[in-house]
Amino acid sequence: MRDGYGGSVAHAIELVLNWPVDAVAGATVIDDEVIIVGTKDRRFPLASLTKLATAMAVLIAVEEGTVSLDDDVAALLELPDLAPLRLDDLLSHSSGLAPDSPARRLAAPAQRRIYSNAGYELAADAVARCSAIPFGTYVHDAVFAPLAMRSTTLIGSPASGAVSTIDDLVALLRELREPRLVSSATHERMVTPHHAGLGGILPGFGRQVDNSWGLGPEIRDGKSPHWTGSLNSTESYGHFGRSGTFLWWDPVVRRGVIALTTSEFGEWAAVEWPRLSDAVLSQ
């Protein structure tokens, strides 16, 4: 890994230094070259970027045989009024659960893409129940420790409660790019649309006719408007967080970008994030 500047891609990632935020760290990942700018050692709240690590931990639990993607989490957690509640539907926001209520369903499974923090919390609860290990410990031992993410901690909800540094997020992006912790088959399922064609609201960007999502990562597909750039391929995948954070990897051009900030997502981000993405991809 190298830090610093030089080259047109390095100049592109420097755009983050002009953002209207108090603190920022940005990184580009192109093959084995990493360029980092900004506040390198600060631990930023990840908000919904947490879901990428949580999904990875759940999929590791699946490969270990602790849980199954077709498990009915409602049965595992003794929530009969919510049945059926498949684990893969929770990870892909296709369970029909309300955004922030684990006790309320707004649609039948696989009918609408309803972004649900509650769904991720139930998925983590299922892993904790079946493994007899608190989920914070499980995600640390299964994901953070093997990837040497030494500055990353889950201090709150499995949907939004992690804090981390730019170095650690580079390690996570590399795992999402080329998996070592899960099989290639599981990774392919993770980054492929689950229940393709489901419409729904992409938080911050409105209703999408096809609101594609994998088992954890959001899939770029043909969404418009979107937080990635106009030059991103439809196969790009990643996530963004309300705390002003995002991560994406484009497997077609094999480039990725990460940004961590101290300012909540808003109009500034809807302008600056796509601009940064296109600047990196155009070099």
Residue frames as qw, qx, qy, qz and C-alpha x, y, z in Angstrom:
[[0.000, 0.888, 0.459, 0.000, 0.00, 0.00, 0.00],
 [0.415, 0.077, -0.029, 0.906, 1.21, 3.49, -0.67],
 [0.032, -0.834, -0.429, 0.346, -0.10, 6.77, 0.59],
 [0.269, -0.446, 0.208, 0.828, 0.26, 10.05, -1.22],
 [0.445, 0.749, 0.112, -0.477, -0.20, 11.67, -4.54],
 [0.085, -0.443, 0.710, 0.541, 1.01, 11.64, -8.09],
 [0.064, 0.173, 0.913, 0.364, -0.92, 10.57, -11.16],
 [0.312, -0.244, -0.312, -0.863, -4.34, 11.49, -12.40],
 [0.608, -0.441, -0.645, -0.138, -6.23, 9.01, -10.21],
 [0.459, -0.298, -0.470, 0.692, -4.50, 10.49, -7.17],
 [0.032, -0.044, -0.040, -0.998, -5.63, 13.94, -8.30],
 [0.472, -0.362, -0.550, -0.586, -9.20, 12.65, -8.65],
 [0.598, -0.458, -0.633, 0.177, -9.40, 11.24, -5.11],
 [0.299, -0.092, -0.295, 0.903, -8.09, 14.57, -3.80],
 [0.253, -0.465, -0.376, -0.760, -11.52, 15.99, -4.62],
 [0.585, -0.565, -0.580, 0.046, -12.65, 14.73, -1.20],
 [0.468, -0.219, -0.305, 0.800, -10.37, 17.31, 0.43],
 [0.062, -0.127, -0.132, -0.981, -12.65, 20.08, -0.89],
 [0.362, -0.504, -0.740, -0.260, -15.88, 18.59, 0.42],
 [0.266, -0.601, 0.119, -0.744, -17.93, 20.65, 2.94],
 [0.854, -0.377, -0.358, -0.010, -17.09, 18.37, 5.88],
 [0.411, -0.855, 0.302, -0.097, -15.07, 18.69, 9.07],
 [0.358, -0.494, 0.778, 0.150, -12.99, 15.56, 8.48],
 [0.853, 0.416, -0.051, -0.310, -12.65, 13.19, 5.56],
 [0.386, -0.418, 0.773, 0.279, -10.63, 10.22, 4.36],
 [0.780, 0.491, -0.036, -0.386, -10.73, 8.85, 0.83],
 [0.454, -0.368, 0.767, 0.267, -9.16, 5.94, -0.99],
 [0.735, 0.454, -0.282, -0.417, -8.95, 4.47, -4.46],
 [0.644, -0.255, 0.717, 0.071, -8.20, 0.81, -5.07],
 [0.686, 0.598, -0.259, -0.323, -7.00, -0.19, -8.54],
 [0.820, 0.231, -0.505, 0.139, -5.66, -3.74, -8.73],
 [0.735, -0.320, -0.403, 0.442, -2.93, -3.76, -6.05],
 [0.279, 0.252, -0.118, 0.919, -2.45, 0.02, -5.93],
 [0.293, -0.771, -0.554, 0.120, -4.08, 1.94, -3.10],
 [0.220, 0.369, -0.077, 0.899, -4.03, 5.73, -2.79],
 [0.367, -0.678, -0.595, 0.224, -5.23, 7.30, 0.47],
 [0.144, 0.435, -0.057, 0.887, -5.82, 10.97, 1.20],
 [0.486, -0.643, -0.157, -0.571, -7.22, 12.81, 4.19],
 [0.448, -0.582, 0.496, -0.463, -7.46, 11.80, 7.83],
 [0.573, 0.244, -0.776, -0.102, -5.91, 8.36, 7.83],
 [0.256, 0.050, -0.867, 0.424, -6.04, 7.37, 11.52],
 [0.420, -0.073, 0.285, -0.858, -9.46, 8.70, 12.48],
 [0.082, 0.245, 0.966, -0.028, -12.20, 6.21, 13.32],
 [0.331, -0.023, -0.212, -0.919, -15.36, 7.27, 11.49],
 [0.584, 0.202, 0.631, -0.469, -18.92, 6.10, 12.20],
 [0.119, -0.052, 0.831, 0.541, -19.80, 3.84, 9.29],
 [0.603, 0.221, 0.158, -0.750, -23.60, 3.97, 9.59],
 [0.898, 0.228, 0.194, -0.323, -25.03, 1.57, 7.00],
 [0.472, 0.592, -0.653, -0.021, -21.62, 0.56, 5.65],
 [0.419, -0.341, 0.759, -0.364, -21.80, -1.66, 8.73],
 [0.863, 0.206, 0.231, -0.399, -24.21, -3.88, 6.78],
 [0.655, 0.562, -0.499, -0.075, -21.41, -5.05, 4.48],
 [0.082, 0.417, -0.838, 0.343, -19.48, -6.52, 7.40],
 [0.602, -0.037, 0.568, -0.560, -22.64, -7.89, 8.99],
 [0.854, 0.368, -0.079, -0.358, -23.66, -9.60, 5.76],
 [0.483, 0.529, -0.693, 0.085, -20.18, -11.07, 5.40],
 [0.204, -0.295, 0.809, -0.466, -20.36, -12.47, 8.94],
 [0.764, 0.140, 0.350, -0.524, -23.80, -13.97, 8.28],
 [0.798, 0.470, -0.311, -0.213, -22.55, -15.63, 5.10],
 [0.210, 0.471, -0.817, 0.258, -19.56, -17.06, 6.97],
 [0.491, -0.109, 0.677, -0.537, -22.04, -18.48, 9.47],
 [0.844, 0.331, 0.013, -0.422, -23.92, -20.04, 6.55],
 [0.628, 0.510, -0.588, -0.003, -20.77, -21.68, 5.22],
 [0.027, -0.366, 0.825, -0.430, -19.93, -22.95, 8.69],
 [0.421, -0.271, -0.844, -0.194, -23.38, -24.54, 8.93],
 [0.034, -0.161, -0.599, 0.784, -24.50, -22.39, 11.85],
 [0.460, 0.519, 0.348, -0.631, -27.46, -21.05, 9.86],
 [0.436, 0.264, 0.719, 0.472, -28.89, -21.47, 6.36],
 [0.048, 0.056, -0.214, -0.974, -29.98, -18.80, 3.91],
 [0.443, -0.307, -0.590, -0.602, -33.40, -20.44, 3.64],
 [0.255, -0.265, -0.773, 0.517, -33.84, -20.59, 7.42],
 [0.245, -0.762, -0.414, -0.434, -37.04, -19.03, 8.73],
 [0.250, 0.271, -0.464, 0.805, -35.61, -16.49, 11.15],
 [0.537, -0.408, 0.011, -0.738, -39.05, -15.93, 12.63],
 [0.916, -0.231, -0.309, -0.113, -39.05, -19.55, 13.76],
 [0.662, 0.170, -0.455, 0.570, -35.46, -19.40, 15.03],
 [0.088, 0.221, -0.352, 0.906, -36.24, -16.31, 17.11],
 [0.074, -0.464, -0.842, 0.265, -39.74, -17.42, 18.11],
 [0.184, 0.351, 0.037, -0.917, -41.55, -14.63, 16.25],
 [0.362, 0.309, 0.869, 0.134, -44.47, -16.58, 14.73],
 [0.305, 0.797, 0.360, -0.377, -46.41, -13.48, 13.65],
 [0.119, 0.767, -0.385, -0.499, -43.62, -12.63, 11.15],
 [0.482, -0.115, 0.826, 0.269, -43.25, -16.05, 9.54],
 [0.894, 0.004, 0.048, 0.445, -41.97, -16.73, 6.97],
 [0.060, -0.973, 0.203, 0.094, -38.87, -14.60, 7.31],
 [0.928, 0.197, -0.009, 0.315, -36.01, -16.08, 5.28],
 [0.555, -0.594, 0.128, 0.569, -32.45, -15.11, 6.08],
 [0.446, 0.120, 0.453, 0.762, -31.58, -14.32, 2.45],
 [0.019, 0.782, 0.473, 0.405, -34.60, -12.02, 2.21],
 [0.427, -0.852, -0.139, 0.270, -33.42, -10.13, 5.30],
 [0.547, -0.365, 0.296, 0.693, -29.97, -9.56, 3.79],
 [0.259, 0.226, 0.556, 0.757, -31.46, -8.34, 0.48],
 [0.197, 0.228, 0.242, -0.923, -34.20, -6.12, 1.96],
 [0.432, -0.041, -0.616, -0.658, -36.87, -8.27, 0.32],
 [0.134, -0.181, -0.919, 0.324, -38.52, -9.63, 3.47],
 [0.236, -0.652, -0.522, -0.496, -41.25, -6.99, 3.57],
 [0.485, -0.531, -0.471, 0.512, -40.25, -5.82, 7.05],
 [0.006, -0.987, -0.144, -0.072, -40.71, -2.17, 7.97],
 [0.447, 0.711, -0.336, 0.427, -37.51, -0.07, 7.93],
 [0.090, 0.471, -0.619, 0.622, -36.99, 0.20, 11.67],
 [0.675, -0.259, 0.365, -0.586, -39.52, -2.13, 13.27],
 [0.102, 0.228, -0.964, -0.092, -38.81, -5.86, 13.69],
 [0.267, 0.270, 0.841, -0.386, -42.46, -6.41, 14.60],
 [0.479, 0.637, 0.238, -0.555, -44.17, -4.90, 11.55],
 [0.454, 0.062, 0.719, 0.522, -44.41, -6.20, 8.00],
 [0.277, 0.546, -0.004, -0.791, -45.40, -3.87, 5.16],
 [0.653, 0.432, -0.400, -0.476, -45.44, -6.39, 2.29],
 [0.986, -0.042, 0.153, -0.047, -45.26, -10.09, 1.57],
 [0.563, -0.470, 0.513, 0.445, -41.79, -11.56, 1.01],
 [0.421, -0.016, 0.654, 0.628, -40.18, -10.96, -2.40],
 [0.248, 0.770, 0.577, 0.112, -42.81, -8.38, -3.44],
 [0.108, 0.966, -0.010, 0.235, -41.08, -5.06, -2.70],
 [0.639, 0.171, -0.357, 0.659, -37.60, -3.89, -1.83],
 [0.377, -0.879, -0.113, -0.271, -38.08, -2.21, 1.55],
 [0.423, 0.483, -0.533, 0.551, -34.78, -1.07, 3.05],
 [0.730, -0.603, -0.188, -0.260, -34.85, -2.42, 6.61],
 [0.051, 0.596, -0.660, 0.454, -32.38, -1.91, 9.44],
 [0.728, -0.269, 0.418, -0.473, -34.63, -4.14, 11.51],
 [0.951, 0.254, -0.133, -0.118, -34.07, -6.98, 9.06],
 [0.523, 0.538, -0.555, 0.359, -30.32, -6.84, 9.60],
 [0.308, -0.478, 0.586, -0.577, -30.74, -6.80, 13.34],
 [0.899, -0.060, 0.232, -0.367, -32.88, -9.95, 13.14],
 [0.837, 0.423, -0.338, 0.083, -30.33, -11.64, 10.85],
 [0.210, 0.551, -0.636, 0.497, -27.58, -10.90, 13.38],
 [0.604, -0.333, 0.454, -0.564, -29.83, -12.11, 16.23],
 [0.965, 0.128, -0.061, -0.220, -30.33, -15.39, 14.38],
 [0.652, 0.466, -0.513, 0.308, -26.58, -15.95, 14.06],
 [0.118, -0.499, 0.598, -0.617, -26.06, -15.07, 17.71],
 [0.800, -0.188, 0.271, -0.501, -28.85, -17.44, 18.81],
 [0.966, 0.209, -0.127, -0.084, -27.65, -20.37, 16.70],
 [0.610, 0.476, -0.476, 0.418, -23.94, -19.90, 17.47],
 [0.664, -0.665, -0.292, 0.177, -24.39, -19.00, 21.15],
 [0.536, -0.100, -0.007, 0.838, -21.92, -16.15, 20.52],
 [0.085, 0.801, 0.243, -0.541, -22.82, -12.44, 20.86],
 [0.668, 0.672, 0.250, 0.199, -22.92, -10.99, 17.36],
 [0.021, 0.961, -0.277, 0.009, -20.35, -8.30, 18.15],
 [0.535, -0.504, 0.665, 0.130, -17.91, -11.05, 19.07],
 [0.776, 0.291, 0.546, 0.122, -18.91, -13.15, 16.07],
 [0.515, 0.846, 0.080, 0.112, -18.33, -10.40, 13.49],
 [0.169, -0.866, 0.468, 0.044, -15.02, -9.50, 15.11],
 [0.604, -0.335, 0.714, 0.118, -13.74, -13.08, 15.07],
 [0.711, 0.391, 0.572, 0.119, -15.16, -13.94, 11.62],
 [0.470, 0.808, 0.217, 0.282, -14.46, -10.71, 9.72],
 [0.063, -0.975, 0.184, -0.104, -12.51, -7.98, 11.49],
 [0.604, -0.602, 0.501, 0.149, -9.71, -10.13, 12.94],
 [0.794, 0.144, 0.492, 0.327, -9.00, -12.25, 9.82],
 [0.468, 0.766, 0.218, 0.382, -8.88, -9.11, 7.67],
 [0.536, -0.113, -0.222, 0.807, -6.61, -7.33, 10.19],
 [0.108, -0.713, -0.262, -0.642, -9.25, -4.61, 10.64],
 [0.503, -0.170, -0.606, 0.592, -7.73, -3.72, 14.01],
 [0.011, 0.045, 0.221, -0.974, -9.40, -0.33, 14.34],
 [0.470, -0.223, -0.470, -0.713, -12.93, -1.53, 13.56],
 [0.049, 0.099, 0.847, -0.519, -15.49, -2.18, 16.29],
 [0.329, -0.495, -0.623, -0.508, -19.20, -2.88, 16.32],
 [0.089, -0.009, -0.569, 0.818, -20.45, -0.66, 19.12],
 [0.481, 0.203, 0.268, -0.810, -24.15, -0.57, 18.25],
 [0.810, 0.335, 0.280, -0.391, -26.64, -2.01, 15.81],
 [0.608, -0.065, 0.683, 0.400, -25.43, -4.66, 13.32],
 [0.460, 0.735, 0.460, 0.191, -27.22, -2.51, 10.73],
 [0.228, 0.880, 0.051, 0.413, -25.41, 0.75, 11.44],
 [0.552, -0.832, 0.042, -0.039, -23.22, 0.69, 14.54],
 [0.860, -0.050, 0.033, 0.507, -19.60, 0.09, 13.45],
 [0.011, -0.958, 0.208, 0.196, -16.72, 2.56, 13.56],
 [0.881, 0.083, 0.258, 0.387, -13.60, 2.17, 11.43],
 [0.194, -0.689, 0.315, 0.623, -10.66, 3.76, 9.62],
 [0.591, 0.654, -0.255, -0.398, -9.89, 4.18, 5.95],
 [0.092, 0.467, -0.876, -0.076, -7.16, 1.50, 6.10],
 [0.387, 0.061, 0.876, -0.281, -9.62, -1.03, 7.51],
 [0.639, 0.548, 0.269, -0.468, -12.22, -0.19, 4.88],
 [0.386, 0.615, -0.606, -0.325, -9.62, -0.84, 2.18],
 [0.109, -0.205, 0.969, -0.085, -9.19, -4.32, 3.67],
 [0.521, 0.348, 0.655, -0.422, -12.96, -4.84, 3.58],
 [0.565, 0.651, -0.136, -0.489, -13.19, -3.66, -0.03],
 [0.196, 0.491, -0.825, -0.200, -10.45, -6.09, -1.03],
 [0.288, 0.041, 0.931, -0.219, -12.41, -8.92, 0.56],
 [0.556, 0.548, 0.403, -0.478, -15.56, -7.86, -1.24],
 [0.419, 0.682, -0.431, -0.418, -13.53, -7.78, -4.45],
 [0.625, 0.310, -0.716, -0.030, -11.72, -11.11, -4.11],
 [0.742, -0.539, 0.093, -0.389, -13.04, -13.21, -1.21],
 [0.332, 0.367, -0.829, 0.261, -10.86, -15.20, 1.14],
 [0.297, -0.127, 0.694, -0.643, -13.34, -15.65, 3.97],
 [0.737, 0.292, 0.438, -0.425, -16.15, -17.17, 1.86],
 [0.605, 0.113, 0.690, 0.381, -16.20, -19.33, -1.24],
 [0.015, -0.116, 0.436, 0.892, -16.36, -17.86, -4.73],
 [0.178, -0.439, -0.800, -0.368, -19.86, -19.32, -5.09],
 [0.264, -0.703, -0.548, 0.369, -21.06, -17.55, -1.95],
 [0.183, -0.440, 0.080, 0.875, -19.40, -14.32, -3.06],
 [0.021, -0.143, -0.650, -0.746, -21.10, -14.56, -6.45],
 [0.239, -0.626, -0.734, -0.113, -24.45, -14.93, -4.72],
 [0.307, -0.599, -0.327, 0.663, -23.60, -11.99, -2.47],
 [0.056, -0.454, 0.197, 0.867, -23.04, -9.60, -5.38],
 [0.054, -0.216, -0.782, -0.582, -25.83, -10.87, -7.68],
 [0.437, -0.196, 0.026, -0.877, -29.34, -9.33, -7.49],
 [0.037, 0.164, 0.951, -0.258, -31.59, -11.37, -5.20],
 [0.269, 0.680, 0.650, -0.205, -35.20, -11.43, -6.45],
 [0.242, -0.075, 0.352, 0.901, -34.18, -9.38, -9.49],
 [0.072, -0.442, -0.578, -0.682, -36.69, -6.81, -10.68],
 [0.310, -0.678, -0.611, 0.265, -38.14, -5.75, -7.32],
 [0.107, 0.703, 0.086, 0.698, -39.01, -2.08, -7.18],
 [0.561, -0.649, -0.405, 0.316, -38.60, 0.08, -4.12],
 [0.017, -0.987, 0.062, -0.148, -37.21, 3.27, -2.65],
 [0.725, 0.158, -0.281, 0.609, -33.44, 3.73, -2.54],
 [0.388, -0.792, -0.291, 0.370, -32.88, 5.86, 0.58],
 [0.257, -0.632, 0.153, 0.715, -31.91, 9.38, -0.40],
 [0.037, -0.242, 0.623, 0.743, -32.51, 8.79, -4.13],
 [0.590, 0.214, 0.033, -0.778, -36.16, 7.94, -4.42],
 [0.853, 0.159, 0.427, -0.256, -38.19, 5.20, -6.07],
 [0.037, 0.464, -0.776, -0.426, -36.42, 2.83, -8.42],
 [0.820, 0.170, -0.227, -0.498, -38.27, 0.56, -10.84],
 [0.917, 0.033, -0.366, 0.154, -35.62, -2.11, -10.26],
 [0.305, -0.836, 0.359, -0.282, -34.04, -1.54, -6.86],
 [0.856, 0.200, -0.466, 0.101, -31.40, -4.26, -7.21],
 [0.400, -0.707, 0.501, -0.298, -29.74, -5.66, -4.10],
 [0.615, 0.230, -0.750, 0.072, -27.51, -8.61, -3.38],
 [0.757, -0.495, -0.415, 0.096, -26.99, -10.37, -0.06],
 [0.534, -0.545, -0.118, 0.636, -25.54, -7.30, 1.60],
 [0.226, -0.236, 0.274, 0.904, -24.23, -5.03, -1.16],
 [0.483, 0.691, 0.260, -0.471, -26.45, -2.80, -3.22],
 [0.588, 0.162, 0.588, 0.532, -26.11, -3.49, -6.97],
 [0.002, -0.366, 0.153, 0.918, -25.79, -0.41, -9.21],
 [0.401, 0.481, 0.769, 0.131, -27.77, -1.87, -12.14],
 [0.222, 0.494, 0.419, 0.729, -29.74, 0.82, -14.00],
 [0.258, -0.744, -0.504, 0.355, -30.75, 3.00, -11.04],
 [0.251, 0.281, 0.117, 0.919, -31.17, 6.71, -11.63],
 [0.149, 0.837, -0.445, 0.281, -30.49, 8.90, -9.77],
 [0.928, -0.195, -0.251, 0.194, -27.75, 7.12, -7.85],
 [0.439, -0.866, 0.196, 0.140, -24.86, 7.81, -5.49],
 [0.680, -0.158, 0.465, 0.544, -22.23, 6.25, -7.78],
 [0.021, 0.517, -0.294, -0.804, -21.21, 7.91, -11.03],
 [0.721, 0.524, 0.025, -0.452, -22.66, 7.88, -14.50],
 [0.440, 0.589, -0.665, -0.129, -19.52, 6.02, -15.61],
 [0.425, -0.266, 0.822, -0.270, -19.98, 3.16, -13.15],
 [0.320, 0.017, -0.855, -0.407, -20.92, -0.13, -14.78],
 [0.708, -0.328, -0.188, -0.596, -24.25, -1.71, -13.94],
 [0.843, -0.114, -0.508, 0.135, -22.33, -4.46, -12.12],
 [0.139, 0.456, -0.478, 0.738, -20.85, -2.05, -9.55],
 [0.659, -0.544, -0.509, -0.103, -21.72, -2.93, -5.98],
 [0.313, 0.192, -0.490, 0.791, -21.23, -1.48, -2.52],
 [0.327, -0.720, -0.603, 0.105, -23.11, 0.61, 0.04],
 [0.136, 0.505, -0.157, 0.838, -23.40, 4.08, 1.50],
 [0.393, -0.441, -0.688, 0.422, -24.11, 5.29, 5.01],
 [0.105, -0.909, -0.357, -0.189, -26.09, 8.14, 6.42],
 [0.534, -0.721, 0.021, 0.440, -23.01, 9.33, 8.30],
 [0.281, 0.890, -0.253, -0.254, -21.54, 10.47, 4.98],
 [0.389, -0.438, 0.784, 0.205, -19.70, 7.28, 4.04],
 [0.857, 0.396, 0.012, -0.329, -19.59, 5.09, 0.96],
 [0.369, -0.403, 0.791, 0.275, -17.72, 2.22, -0.65],
 [0.831, 0.442, 0.109, -0.319, -18.07, 0.77, -4.14],
 [0.412, -0.331, 0.747, 0.403, -16.24, -1.70, -6.34],
 [0.676, 0.555, -0.096, -0.475, -16.70, -1.86, -10.12],
 [0.755, -0.185, 0.606, 0.170, -15.70, -5.37, -11.31],
 [0.709, 0.658, 0.227, 0.113, -15.81, -4.39, -14.98],
 [0.364, 0.832, -0.247, 0.337, -13.00, -1.84, -14.74],
 [0.799, -0.211, -0.396, 0.401, -11.58, -3.25, -11.46],
 [0.163, 0.378, -0.252, 0.876, -11.61, 0.04, -9.63],
 [0.438, -0.643, -0.624, 0.074, -13.01, 0.96, -6.26],
 [0.052, 0.528, -0.163, 0.832, -13.53, 4.09, -4.16],
 [0.483, -0.539, -0.627, 0.288, -14.09, 4.64, -0.45],
 [0.042, 0.532, -0.112, 0.838, -14.98, 7.87, 1.33],
 [0.475, -0.524, -0.634, 0.312, -15.49, 8.44, 5.06],
 [0.054, 0.523, -0.010, 0.851, -16.70, 11.78, 6.44],
 [0.121, -0.223, -0.686, 0.682, -18.08, 13.45, 9.53],
 [0.342, 0.188, 0.031, -0.920, -21.08, 15.03, 7.80],
 [0.570, 0.283, 0.723, -0.268, -24.42, 13.30, 7.33],
 [0.296, 0.272, 0.729, 0.555, -25.60, 12.39, 3.86],
 [0.209, 0.724, 0.349, -0.557, -27.46, 15.25, 2.21],
 [0.570, 0.807, 0.111, -0.105, -27.63, 17.31, -0.97],
 [0.036, -0.817, 0.546, 0.181, -23.89, 17.86, -0.86],
 [0.500, -0.247, 0.824, 0.105, -23.26, 14.11, -1.06],
 [0.679, 0.511, 0.521, -0.078, -25.73, 13.55, -3.89],
 [0.416, 0.895, -0.142, -0.080, -23.60, 15.99, -5.92],
 [0.079, -0.783, 0.616, 0.025, -20.08, 15.23, -4.74],
 [0.686, -0.199, 0.700, -0.015, -20.15, 11.43, -4.60],
 [0.784, 0.505, 0.354, 0.075, -21.08, 10.85, -8.26],
 [0.291, 0.925, -0.244, 0.020, -18.64, 13.60, -9.28],
 [0.350, -0.642, 0.681, 0.010, -15.82, 11.83, -7.44],
 [0.782, 0.074, 0.619, 0.005, -16.78, 8.44, -8.86],
 [0.679, 0.712, 0.169, 0.058, -16.78, 9.75, -12.42],
 [0.070, 0.906, -0.417, -0.002, -13.46, 11.54, -11.87],
 [0.525, -0.434, 0.731, 0.040, -11.81, 8.30, -10.74],
 [0.753, 0.279, 0.595, 0.032, -13.35, 6.26, -13.55],
 [0.526, 0.847, 0.052, -0.055, -12.44, 8.76, -16.26],
 [0.115, -0.820, 0.543, 0.137, -8.70, 8.53, -15.59]]
